[in-house]
Amino acid sequence: MPLPLPWKPDRGAVQSYEKIREQARIQMEGRIKGRVVHELGLAYLPQPSPGDVYLDLEGDPFVGEGGLEFLFGYAFAGGSGSQSYTADWALSRAEEKAAFERFVDFVIGLMIHDGGPPCALNSANPTSPESTQPRSEPQGC
């Protein structure tokens, strides 16, 4: 699919189609090269660590007023080191709030168990002008 799009989609925004196309291009490049390929911001993330939690929020902006985050999915290394995944579904505002609170409680529990905040939280100071500047290379904690 050429960029910019030579046509206007019937549904959705042109920018959404362009972003999806670019993500597919990066994934295909990774398959061909046999390694993970990334562009832009991923190079600024800290190095992976055993306490990392990967969060995937799924939502629908057209549910009620203001939308609804209906899935709080997160993957992490379990106690035995094996990959664990939690899918916490919400079909109402009350369930959405409860799922969010369970996720926050889970993260706080990890922080207590591991002795401090995750690397990304530990190194960010939102009041500091430097916090908005990307690091020149990935760093650990």
C-alpha positions in Angstrom: 0.0 0.0 0.0 1.6 3.3 -1.0 2.0 6.2 1.3 0.4 8.7 1.4 -2.8 6.9 0.7 -4.2 7.8 -2.7 -7.8 7.2 -1.5 -9.9 8.1 1.5 -11.2 5.1 3.5 -14.9 4.6 3.9 -14.4 4.1 7.7 -11.7 5.3 9.9 -9.0 8.0 9.5 -6.3 8.0 6.9 -3.7 8.3 9.6 -4.9 5.1 11.3 -4.5 3.2 8.0 -1.0 4.7 7.5 0.0 3.7 11.1 -1.2 0.2 10.7 0.6 -0.1 7.3 3.8 1.1 8.9 3.5 -1.3 11.8 3.0 -4.2 9.4 6.0 -3.1 7.4 8.2 -3.1 10.5 6.9 -6.6 11.5 7.5 -8.0 8.0 11.1 -6.5 8.1 11.6 -8.3 11.4 10.4 -11.6 10.0 12.7 -11.3 7.0 15.7 -10.4 9.2 14.9 -13.0 11.8 15.1 -10.4 14.7 13.0 -7.8 16.3 13.1 -4.5 14.4 12.0 -1.3 15.9 12.0 2.4 15.0 11.7 5.6 16.9 10.8 5.4 20.6 11.6 1.8 21.5 15.3 2.6 21.6 14.7 4.9 24.5 13.3 2.2 26.8 15.4 0.8 29.6 16.9 -2.6 29.1 14.4 -5.5 29.9 14.5 -6.7 33.5 12.9 -9.7 35.2 10.3 -7.5 36.9 8.9 -6.0 33.7 5.1 -5.9 33.2 3.7 -5.5 29.7 0.3 -3.9 29.8 -2.2 -4.0 27.0 -5.4 -1.9 27.4 -8.3 -2.5 25.0 -11.2 -0.2 24.9 -14.1 1.2 22.9 -14.4 5.0 22.7 -18.0 4.7 21.7 -19.4 2.9 24.8 -21.6 5.3 26.7 -20.1 8.7 27.4 -16.3 8.7 27.4 -15.8 5.1 26.3 -14.9 2.0 28.3 -11.6 0.2 28.8 -12.9 -3.3 28.6 -9.7 -5.4 28.8 -6.7 -4.9 31.1 -4.3 -7.5 29.9 -0.8 -7.9 31.3 2.1 -10.3 30.9 4.9 -10.8 33.4 7.4 -13.3 34.7 5.7 -15.5 37.3 7.3 -16.9 40.4 8.9 -19.8 38.6 10.2 -17.5 35.9 7.7 -18.7 33.3 5.6 -16.1 31.4 2.2 -15.4 33.0 -0.7 -13.5 31.6 -3.8 -11.9 33.2 -6.8 -10.9 31.2 -9.2 -8.8 33.4 -12.4 -8.0 31.5 -14.8 -5.2 32.3 -18.3 -4.7 30.9 -19.4 -1.8 33.0 -17.9 1.3 34.6 -17.8 -0.4 38.0 -16.0 -3.4 36.5 -13.6 -1.1 34.6 -12.7 0.7 37.9 -12.3 -2.6 39.7 -10.0 -4.0 37.0 -7.9 -0.9 37.1 -7.6 -1.1 40.9 -6.6 -4.8 40.7 -3.9 -3.9 38.2 -2.6 -1.0 40.3 -2.6 -3.3 43.4 -0.7 -5.9 41.4 2.0 -3.4 40.4 2.3 -2.1 43.9 2.6 -5.6 45.2 5.5 -6.2 42.7 7.1 -3.0 43.8 7.0 -4.0 47.5 8.3 -7.5 46.7 11.1 -6.2 44.5 12.1 -3.3 46.8 11.2 -0.3 44.7 9.5 1.2 41.7 10.1 -0.2 38.2 13.1 1.3 36.4 10.9 3.6 34.1 9.1 5.0 37.1 12.2 5.3 39.2 14.1 7.3 36.5 11.3 9.7 35.5 10.8 13.0 37.2 7.8 14.7 35.6 8.7 18.1 37.1 12.2 18.0 35.5 12.7 19.4 32.0 15.2 16.6 31.4 12.5 14.0 31.8 11.1 14.9 28.4 14.4 14.4 26.6 15.1 10.9 25.2 18.2 9.2 26.4 21.0 8.8 23.8 21.1 5.0 24.4 19.1 2.4 26.3 20.1 2.2 30.0 19.3 -0.1 32.8 18.3 1.1 36.3 
